[in-house]
Amino acid sequence: MERIARVRETSGARALLALKCFATWSVFDFMREYMDGTTSSSLNEVRLGHERFGKETHAYSVAYADYEIDEVVSHADKIIFNSISQLERYADNAAGIVRGLRLNPQVSSSSFDLADPARPFSRLGELDLSRVEAVMDRISGFMIHNNCENSDFSLFDRMLGQIEERFAPLLRKAEWVSLGGGIHFTGDDYPIDQFAERLKRFAGEYGVQVYLEPGEASITKSTTLEVTVVDTLFNGKNLAIVDSSIEAHMLDLLIYRESAKVAPNRGPHRYMICGKSCLAGDIFGEFDFEHELKVGDRISFQDAAGYTMVKKNWFNGVRMPSIAIRELDGSIRTVREFDYADYEQSLS
Ligand SMILES: Cc1ncc(COP(=O)(O)O)c(C=O)c1O
């Protein structure tokens, strides 16, 4: 949070929490001191941002429907349409708030097709400068989200240069530009001052208010998923089954075929840590431990906030992890426990 605040101060950019990544509102009172507001991807998120976080509330969605647009507008300071056709359909509904459009520069830092906004035939934003110029009377700014887990400042810098080359005539007519999320500027080795200087230069060149939409960068390493060993087996490898499931509780890792993280991950005893759902590949990863694991041992999966808590689900009816907050003084406060009624009510 302090790194985000520093970038805001030195660059003049505003930072909005991307709720799609992290929406645990119990910590919003704390985060609000360091950030300018929230951005969203649906009616439910924009409402949550407005009601639970406050400050500046941006609305964006790949597509709004007639039945939700007025409620979306009632919660937002700014609405960013994904396409010119959505802008044209809903410009009057949104006449009372600031309107913008998503641009797609067709260049991104993603190597993963699934998460690449610049993938061929992408539906994420408008590409054509002349078509956008024709609707400039109805919008005052743009959102461009083309970074993805980008921890390389020079790549960010280069891609921003490409955006400037392609869209300069539009940028000069804009009052604000959101550069989206996906920039890992809170990482330990990130050249944060160079980054802030680049944002400031961009803002000065086009006379725009810059926004950032950090999701992952807001909560990296803030959270652990605490699990307990409930069985051990040996099937050619040492296996430990825990009272959790990667499919239910860390789904993003499964989708992107990544391993969970355990620290320090050191010692002579290697185990494959498995979830308790029926999915054969419900595996958190293989890790090294100082001692043999036994039933009742606790394992902490690191860095478990981003795209994790927002995606957890009731697959197999596996018990949902409670949510607890470690306060700055070290004390732990449980803010949510889930029981059978929650499971039942998630169904019908
Ligand atoms: C429009 C937009 N803004 C912000 C974000 C947040 O990205 P991240 O969590 O990688 O910072 C995303 C992620 O997909 C996004 O699509």
The ligand as a MOL file (V3000), in Angstrom:
LIG
                    3D

  0  0  0     0  0            999 V3000
M  V30 BEGIN CTAB
M  V30 COUNTS 16 16 0 0 0
M  V30 BEGIN ATOM
M  V30 1 C -9.5390 -3.8260 -17.1720 0
M  V30 2 C -8.6940 -4.4340 -16.0900 0
M  V30 3 N -8.2080 -3.6400 -15.1200 0
M  V30 4 C -7.4360 -4.1390 -14.1230 0
M  V30 5 C -7.1430 -5.4820 -14.0430 0
M  V30 6 C -6.3110 -5.9780 -12.8880 0
M  V30 7 O -5.1720 -6.6190 -13.3180 0
M  V30 8 P -4.0930 -7.1630 -12.2850 0
M  V30 9 O -4.7990 -7.8840 -11.1990 0
M  V30 10 O -3.2310 -8.0620 -13.1040 0
M  V30 11 O -3.3600 -5.9530 -11.7830 0
M  V30 12 C -7.6290 -6.3470 -15.0420 0
M  V30 13 C -7.3210 -7.7870 -15.0260 0
M  V30 14 O -7.7150 -8.5700 -15.8200 0
M  V30 15 C -8.4360 -5.8100 -16.0910 0
M  V30 16 O -8.9380 -6.6080 -17.0580 0
M  V30 END ATOM
M  V30 BEGIN BOND
M  V30 1 1 1 2
M  V30 2 1 2 3
M  V30 3 2 2 15
M  V30 4 2 3 4
M  V30 5 1 4 5
M  V30 6 1 5 6
M  V30 7 2 5 12
M  V30 8 1 6 7
M  V30 9 1 7 8
M  V30 10 2 8 9
M  V30 11 1 8 10
M  V30 12 1 8 11
M  V30 13 1 12 13
M  V30 14 1 12 15
M  V30 15 2 13 14
M  V30 16 1 15 16
M  V30 END BOND
M  V30 END CTAB
M  END
